Amino acid sequence: MSKRKGRLHGSRYLLAVAMAATLVSACSSGGQSGAAGDSKTGQKQETSTPKETFQPVVLNIYGGRYVSEEGFMEAYGKHIQKKYPHISFNVYGNKNAADIVSAGQPIDIFYADPVAYPRDVAQFGLAYDMSALIKEFNFDQNRLYPGPIQVMRDTFNKGVTGLPLAMRNVVLHYNKDLFDKFGVAPPRDGMTWDEVYELARKMTRTESGVQYRGMDFSVHVIDYNQLSLGWIDPKTEQASVNNTQWNDLIRNFARFYQIPGNEVGTDAAKEIMDWNRFGVKGITAMEATTFYSATVTKDLFNMDYAALPSFASKPGVGSQSPATYIGVTSSAKNPKEAFRVIEYLLSDEFQTMLSRTGTISSLQNKAVNDVFGADVPELKGKNLKVVIPTQSAAPAPFSRLSGQTQASYWTPLLKVFTGETDLNTGLRNMEESINKKVAELNSAAK
């Protein structure tokens, strides 16, 4: 399952960040004026201006196996070098972390999606506590969304091992043209999953030989679920999925694939995570997934957004808000210069540029968030207020094994969605699969 749609979804997100940043140069002056707003804590984080003379330095960068050197330089590198001309980069483009570590090559800065970062940092012993650097640079962590930082603390029990570079948020995307075509009112903010289920039933139909689907969703509605459920108990380091809470979570989503015409076949890993049915073919009315810019469907149909439907037990609560993480690693040759770069990437100045181009900032800063998507014409008039995390679910319990076992529960879970196994059997199989992976990891670590 390591190549499942969810992972590809994550790689597309990092690519989207890189694409968004291509617009940054054109709007940098406007972005800087937007950065003048106060943060939620009433403070503005300025990048440091140390008095020492800078010496030329080469930083080794790893952004995950899907990120190329060109992608890094376009999204981040050229802006960093404009700020700090003494810094240049050696980018490990399109490589696996295992190959880099086994070759003994250093990594000064590692950034990756919320699955790959904790998984690879844990697996390859790359965790590095940045607390001393944070103190030295007088860096204010309170400017950032706290959830992702807490996840890193829980994962490694080792101070600050990763900071959020950009956020994600799961929202309900919908094809406005399909709702207009069938004369059905589109989803609205504040709906419950029960209401959206009925809406999906209305929109699932066959017209002129075309099977239209009411609803699809990505892996993220489970991984970043609104009930704050983790799949590993941090205390016992055993699976924690065979219980009433997980039963309620999975039952909610499984019912959508029992709607006649909205089922999935036995190749569920491909079908359930198939963005193409919504975003390319235009035959799915709604898709719950992490935010996608309307630029991806601009030539196909009119897409808009609604808040993620809530559970009756958690009214108004959205998904957990995971992050693209960035951090200095234990193999860093230049940790201070590496953190200097991280400080700049988390500055009001740079985060405003990202926000304007449609990337969700990691700052709790109204001025930054208010300009979200301002430089993306396709986002004009869209319901963007639901994209910025406001009432996020609390982070699920995380442990050092969470990232490395995340994929192991999906095969038995998908069999529940296809109807091959009943829910109770599926939960038991998920439990067994996770515990088997835990045993393998513990054995390999001896």
C-alpha positions as CSV (number, residue, x, y, z in Angstrom):
1,M,0.0,0.0,0.0
2,S,3.0,2.3,0.0
3,K,2.1,3.4,-3.5
4,R,-1.6,3.9,-2.7
5,K,-3.5,6.9,-3.9
6,G,-3.0,8.6,-0.5
7,R,0.7,8.8,-1.0
8,L,0.3,10.1,-4.5
9,H,-2.1,12.5,-3.2
10,G,0.6,13.8,-0.8
11,S,3.1,14.1,-3.6
12,R,0.7,16.1,-5.6
13,Y,0.3,18.4,-2.7
14,L,4.1,19.1,-2.5
15,L,4.0,19.6,-6.3
16,A,1.2,22.0,-5.8
17,V,3.2,24.0,-3.3
18,A,6.0,24.2,-5.8
19,M,3.7,25.3,-8.6
20,A,2.1,27.9,-6.4
21,A,5.4,29.4,-5.6
22,T,6.1,30.1,-9.2
23,L,3.7,33.0,-8.8
24,V,5.6,34.3,-5.7
25,S,8.1,36.5,-7.5
26,A,5.4,38.5,-9.3
27,C,3.6,39.3,-6.0
28,S,6.5,39.6,-3.5
29,S,6.0,43.3,-3.0
30,G,2.3,42.9,-2.3
31,G,3.0,39.9,-0.1
32,Q,5.4,41.9,2.0
33,S,2.8,44.6,2.6
34,G,0.3,41.9,3.7
35,A,2.8,40.6,6.2
36,A,2.5,43.7,8.3
37,G,-0.5,42.3,10.1
38,D,-0.3,41.2,13.7
39,S,-0.2,37.5,14.5
40,K,-2.7,35.8,16.8
41,T,-0.2,36.3,19.6
42,G,0.0,40.0,18.9
43,Q,3.7,39.6,17.8
44,K,5.3,39.7,14.5
45,Q,8.1,37.3,13.8
46,E,11.0,39.0,12.0
47,T,13.9,37.0,10.5
48,S,17.0,37.3,12.5
49,T,19.8,39.6,11.5
50,P,22.9,38.2,13.2
51,K,25.9,40.5,13.3
52,E,28.4,37.8,12.4
53,T,29.9,37.8,8.9
54,F,28.3,35.1,6.9
55,Q,30.6,32.5,5.3
56,P,29.5,30.6,2.1
57,V,27.8,27.4,3.0
58,V,26.2,24.5,1.1
59,L,23.1,23.0,2.7
60,N,22.0,19.4,1.9
61,I,18.3,19.3,1.2
62,Y,15.9,16.4,1.1
63,G,12.2,17.0,0.3
64,G,11.0,13.4,-0.2
65,R,11.3,11.2,-3.1
66,Y,8.8,13.1,-5.3
67,V,10.6,16.4,-5.0
68,S,13.1,17.4,-7.7
69,E,15.9,19.9,-7.4
70,E,14.0,22.1,-9.8
71,G,10.9,21.9,-7.7
72,F,12.8,22.9,-4.5
73,M,14.6,25.8,-6.2
74,E,11.4,27.2,-7.7
75,A,9.4,26.8,-4.5
76,Y,11.9,27.8,-1.9
77,G,15.6,27.9,-3.0
78,K,15.5,31.1,-5.2
79,H,13.7,33.0,-2.4
80,I,16.1,31.8,0.3
81,Q,19.1,32.8,-1.8
82,K,17.7,36.3,-2.4
83,K,17.5,36.7,1.4
84,Y,20.8,34.9,2.1
85,P,23.1,34.9,-0.9
86,H,25.8,33.1,1.0
87,I,23.7,29.9,1.1
88,S,23.7,27.4,-1.8
89,F,22.1,24.0,-2.0
90,N,22.8,20.4,-2.7
91,V,19.3,18.9,-3.3
92,Y,18.8,15.1,-3.2
93,G,16.2,15.1,-5.9
94,N,13.8,12.2,-6.5
95,K,15.6,9.9,-4.1
96,N,14.6,7.6,-1.3
97,A,15.7,8.5,2.3
98,A,17.0,4.9,2.7
99,D,19.5,5.4,-0.2
100,I,20.7,8.7,1.2
101,V,21.2,7.5,4.7
102,S,22.8,4.2,3.7
103,A,25.3,6.1,1.6
104,G,26.3,8.1,4.7
105,Q,25.2,11.4,3.0
106,P,24.2,14.2,5.4
107,I,20.8,15.9,5.4
108,D,20.8,19.5,6.8
109,I,17.1,20.1,6.1
110,F,14.4,17.5,5.6
111,Y,10.9,18.6,4.6
112,A,8.1,16.2,3.6
113,D,4.4,15.4,3.9
114,P,2.8,14.4,7.2
115,V,3.1,10.7,6.4
116,A,6.7,10.6,5.1
117,Y,8.3,13.0,7.6
118,P,7.6,11.2,10.9
119,R,8.0,7.8,9.1
120,D,11.4,8.5,7.7
121,V,12.7,10.5,10.6
122,A,11.8,7.7,12.9
123,Q,13.0,4.8,10.7
124,F,16.4,6.3,9.9
125,G,17.2,8.0,13.2
126,L,17.1,11.5,11.8
127,A,15.3,13.1,14.8
128,Y,17.0,16.3,16.0
129,D,15.8,18.5,18.8
130,M,15.8,22.1,17.5
131,S,15.0,23.6,21.0
132,A,18.4,25.1,21.4
133,L,18.3,26.7,17.9
134,I,14.8,28.0,18.6
135,K,16.1,29.7,21.7
136,E,19.2,31.0,20.0
137,F,17.2,32.6,17.2
138,N,14.5,33.8,19.5
139,F,12.0,32.0,17.3
140,D,8.3,32.3,18.5
141,Q,6.6,28.9,18.1
142,N,3.3,30.4,19.3
143,R,2.9,32.0,15.9
144,L,2.4,28.5,14.4
145,Y,-0.6,26.1,14.5
146,P,0.2,24.0,17.7
147,G,-1.3,20.7,16.5
148,P,1.5,19.6,14.2
149,I,4.2,20.5,16.8
150,Q,2.4,18.4,19.4
151,V,2.3,15.5,17.0
152,M,6.1,15.7,16.6
153,R,6.5,15.9,20.4
154,D,4.3,12.8,20.8
155,T,6.1,10.9,18.1
156,F,9.7,11.3,19.3
157,N,9.4,12.5,22.9
158,K,12.4,14.6,22.1
159,G,11.6,18.4,22.2
160,V,11.0,20.0,18.8
161,T,11.9,17.7,15.9
162,G,9.7,19.2,13.2
163,L,7.9,22.5,12.5
164,P,4.9,23.0,10.2
165,L,5.9,24.6,6.9
166,A,2.5,24.6,5.3
167,M,-0.9,23.2,6.5
168,R,-3.5,21.0,5.1
169,N,-7.2,20.9,5.7
170,V,-9.8,18.4,4.5
171,V,-12.8,20.2,2.8
172,L,-15.7,19.1,0.7
173,H,-15.1,19.9,-3.0
174,Y,-18.2,19.8,-5.2
175,N,-19.0,20.1,-8.9
176,K,-21.4,23.0,-9.1
177,D,-22.2,22.3,-12.7
178,L,-23.6,18.8,-11.8
179,F,-25.8,20.2,-9.0
180,D,-27.1,22.8,-11.5
181,K,-27.7,20.2,-14.1
182,F,-29.8,18.0,-11.8
183,G,-31.5,20.9,-10.1
184,V,-30.3,19.9,-6.6
185,A,-29.1,22.4,-4.0
186,P,-25.4,22.1,-3.5
187,P,-23.8,21.3,-0.1
188,R,-23.6,24.1,2.4
189,D,-21.4,24.9,5.3
190,G,-22.5,23.3,8.6
191,M,-24.0,20.1,7.3
192,T,-23.7,16.8,9.1
193,W,-22.5,13.6,7.5
194,D,-26.1,12.2,7.7
195,E,-27.3,15.2,5.6
196,V,-24.5,14.8,3.0
197,Y,-25.2,11.1,2.8
198,E,-28.8,11.9,1.7
199,L,-27.4,14.4,-0.7
200,A,-25.1,11.8,-2.2
201,R,-28.0,9.5,-2.7
202,K,-29.9,12.2,-4.6
203,M,-26.9,12.9,-6.9
204,T,-26.1,9.2,-7.6
205,R,-27.9,8.5,-10.9
206,T,-27.6,7.4,-14.5
207,E,-28.2,10.0,-17.2
208,S,-27.8,9.4,-20.9
209,G,-25.8,6.2,-20.2
210,V,-23.4,8.0,-17.8
211,Q,-23.2,6.7,-14.2
212,Y,-22.8,9.8,-12.0
213,R,-21.5,9.3,-8.4
214,G,-22.7,11.2,-5.4
215,M,-19.6,11.0,-3.3
216,D,-16.0,9.9,-3.1
217,F,-13.4,10.7,-0.5
218,S,-9.6,10.3,-0.1
219,V,-7.6,8.5,2.6
220,H,-7.3,11.7,4.5
221,V,-10.8,11.5,6.0
222,I,-9.6,8.5,7.9
223,D,-6.0,9.4,8.6
224,Y,-6.9,12.9,9.8
225,N,-10.3,12.0,11.1
226,Q,-12.6,14.4,13.0
227,L,-12.9,12.0,16.0
228,S,-9.2,12.3,16.8
229,L,-8.7,8.6,16.6
230,G,-5.2,7.1,16.3
231,W,-4.4,3.6,15.1
232,I,-1.6,3.0,17.6
233,D,-1.9,3.3,21.4
234,P,1.3,5.2,22.4
235,K,1.5,3.5,25.8
236,T,1.2,-0.1,24.6
237,E,2.4,0.5,21.0
238,Q,-0.3,-1.9,19.9
239,A,-3.2,-1.3,17.5
240,S,-6.2,0.7,18.9
241,V,-8.7,0.3,16.1
242,N,-10.9,-2.6,17.3
243,N,-13.3,-0.5,19.4
244,T,-16.6,1.4,19.3
245,Q,-15.1,4.7,18.2
246,W,-13.4,3.2,15.1
247,N,-16.6,1.3,14.4
248,D,-18.5,4.5,14.3
249,L,-15.9,6.2,12.1
250,I,-15.7,3.5,9.5
251,R,-19.4,2.8,9.4
252,N,-20.0,6.5,8.5
253,F,-17.8,6.3,5.4
254,A,-18.6,2.7,4.4
255,R,-22.3,3.5,3.9
256,F,-21.5,5.8,1.0
257,Y,-20.1,2.9,-1.0
258,Q,-23.3,0.9,-0.4
259,I,-25.4,3.4,-2.3
260,P,-26.5,1.8,-5.5
261,G,-24.5,3.3,-8.3
262,N,-21.8,4.6,-5.9
263,E,-20.2,1.2,-5.1
264,V,-16.6,0.3,-5.7
265,G,-15.2,-2.9,-7.2
266,T,-12.6,-5.2,-5.8
267,D,-9.8,-2.8,-6.9
268,A,-10.8,-0.5,-4.1
269,A,-7.4,1.0,-3.6
270,K,-7.5,2.5,-7.0
271,E,-11.2,3.3,-7.2
272,I,-11.8,4.8,-3.8
273,M,-8.8,7.1,-4.0
274,D,-9.5,8.0,-7.6
275,W,-9.4,11.8,-7.8
276,N,-9.9,11.5,-11.6
277,R,-13.6,10.6,-11.2
278,F,-14.2,13.9,-9.6
279,G,-11.4,16.2,-10.9
280,V,-10.9,14.9,-14.5
281,K,-13.9,13.0,-15.6
282,G,-16.4,15.2,-13.8
283,I,-18.7,12.3,-12.9
284,T,-18.6,12.6,-9.1
285,A,-20.7,15.3,-7.5
286,M,-18.7,15.6,-4.2
287,E,-15.2,14.7,-3.0
288,A,-13.9,15.1,0.6
289,T,-10.2,15.5,0.4
290,T,-7.4,17.9,1.3
291,F,-7.8,21.2,-0.4
292,Y,-7.3,21.4,-4.2
293,S,-7.1,24.7,-6.0
294,A,-9.9,25.3,-8.5
295,T,-7.1,25.8,-11.1
296,V,-7.0,22.0,-11.5
297,T,-10.6,21.9,-12.9
298,K,-10.9,25.3,-14.5
299,D,-11.2,23.9,-18.0
300,L,-13.6,21.1,-17.0
301,F,-16.2,22.4,-14.6
302,N,-17.0,25.0,-11.9
303,M,-15.7,23.7,-8.6
304,D,-16.4,25.2,-5.2
305,Y,-16.0,24.3,-1.5
306,A,-18.0,23.6,1.6
307,A,-16.9,22.9,5.1
308,L,-16.3,19.2,5.8
309,P,-19.5,17.7,7.2
310,S,-19.4,17.1,10.9
311,F,-20.3,14.1,13.1
312,A,-23.3,14.6,15.4
313,S,-21.0,14.0,18.4
314,K,-18.6,16.7,17.2
315,P,-20.7,19.5,15.8
316,G,-18.7,22.0,13.7
317,V,-15.4,20.2,14.2
318,G,-13.3,19.8,11.1
319,S,-10.5,17.4,10.3
320,Q,-7.2,17.3,12.1
321,S,-4.9,19.7,10.3
322,P,-1.7,17.9,9.4
323,A,1.3,19.7,8.0
324,T,4.1,19.5,5.6
325,Y,6.9,19.4,8.1
326,I,10.4,20.8,8.0
327,G,13.3,20.3,10.3
328,V,17.0,20.0,10.9
329,T,18.2,16.4,11.1
330,S,20.7,14.5,13.3
331,S,23.0,14.2,10.3
332,A,23.2,17.9,9.6
333,K,26.6,19.4,9.0
334,N,25.4,23.0,9.3
335,P,22.5,23.0,11.8
336,K,22.6,26.7,12.5
337,E,22.5,27.8,8.9
338,A,19.8,25.2,8.3
339,F,17.7,26.7,11.0
340,R,18.3,30.2,9.6
341,V,16.6,28.9,6.4
342,I,13.7,27.4,8.3
343,E,13.3,30.7,10.2
344,Y,12.9,32.6,7.0
345,L,10.5,30.1,5.4
346,L,8.3,30.5,8.5
347,S,8.5,34.3,8.5
348,D,5.5,36.5,7.9
349,E,7.1,37.6,4.7
350,F,7.5,34.2,3.1
351,Q,4.3,32.7,4.5
352,T,2.3,35.6,3.1
353,M,3.7,34.9,-0.4
354,L,2.7,31.2,0.0
355,S,-0.8,32.2,1.2
356,R,-1.4,34.5,-1.8
357,T,-0.6,31.7,-4.2
358,G,-3.0,29.3,-2.6
359,T,-0.9,27.3,-0.1
360,I,-2.4,27.2,3.5
361,S,0.0,29.0,5.8
362,S,1.3,27.4,9.0
363,L,0.9,30.7,10.8
364,Q,-2.0,31.7,13.0
365,N,-2.0,35.1,11.5
366,K,-5.2,36.8,10.2
367,A,-3.3,39.1,7.9
368,V,-1.6,36.2,6.2
369,N,-4.7,34.1,6.0
370,D,-6.9,36.9,4.7
371,V,-4.9,37.1,1.5
372,F,-5.2,33.3,0.8
373,G,-5.5,32.7,-2.9
374,A,-5.4,36.4,-3.8
375,D,-3.1,35.9,-6.7
376,V,-5.0,32.9,-8.1
377,P,-7.8,34.1,-10.5
378,E,-9.6,30.8,-10.4
379,L,-10.1,31.1,-6.7
380,K,-11.9,34.5,-6.9
381,G,-15.4,34.2,-5.5
382,K,-14.9,30.8,-4.0
383,N,-15.9,29.8,-0.5
384,L,-12.3,30.0,0.7
385,K,-13.1,30.7,4.4
386,V,-13.6,26.9,4.8
387,V,-10.1,26.2,3.6
388,I,-8.3,27.9,6.5
389,P,-8.3,25.7,9.6
390,T,-10.5,27.2,12.3
391,Q,-12.1,24.5,14.5
392,S,-9.8,21.6,13.8
393,A,-10.0,18.3,15.5
394,A,-7.4,17.7,18.2
395,P,-4.4,15.7,17.0
396,A,-4.8,12.0,17.3
397,P,-2.4,10.2,19.7
398,F,0.8,9.5,17.9
399,S,3.8,7.4,18.7
400,R,7.2,6.6,17.1
401,L,5.5,3.8,15.2
402,S,2.5,5.6,13.9
403,G,4.0,6.8,10.7
404,Q,5.6,3.5,9.9
405,T,2.3,1.5,10.4
406,Q,-0.1,3.9,8.8
407,A,-0.3,2.0,5.5
408,S,-0.8,-1.4,7.2
409,Y,-4.5,-0.9,8.0
410,W,-5.7,0.1,4.6
411,T,-5.8,-3.3,2.9
412,P,-8.3,-4.8,5.4
413,L,-10.2,-1.5,5.6
414,L,-10.7,-1.3,1.9
415,K,-12.3,-4.8,2.0
416,V,-15.0,-3.3,4.3
417,F,-15.7,-0.6,1.7
418,T,-16.0,-3.1,-1.1
419,G,-18.3,-5.3,1.0
420,E,-15.9,-8.3,1.0
421,T,-15.8,-8.3,4.8
422,D,-18.2,-7.0,7.4
423,L,-17.2,-4.1,9.6
424,N,-16.4,-6.2,12.8
425,T,-14.3,-8.6,10.8
426,G,-12.6,-5.7,9.1
427,L,-11.7,-4.0,12.4
428,R,-10.2,-7.3,13.7
429,N,-8.2,-7.7,10.5
430,M,-7.0,-4.1,10.8
431,E,-5.9,-4.7,14.3
432,E,-4.0,-7.9,13.3
433,S,-2.3,-6.1,10.4
434,I,-1.1,-3.2,12.5
435,N,0.2,-5.4,15.3
436,K,2.0,-7.6,12.7
437,K,3.8,-4.5,11.3
438,V,4.7,-3.4,14.9
439,A,6.3,-6.7,15.6
440,E,8.2,-6.5,12.3
441,L,9.5,-3.1,13.2
442,N,10.5,-4.0,16.7
443,S,12.3,-7.1,15.4
444,A,14.2,-5.2,12.8
445,A,15.3,-2.7,15.5
446,K,17.0,-5.3,17.7
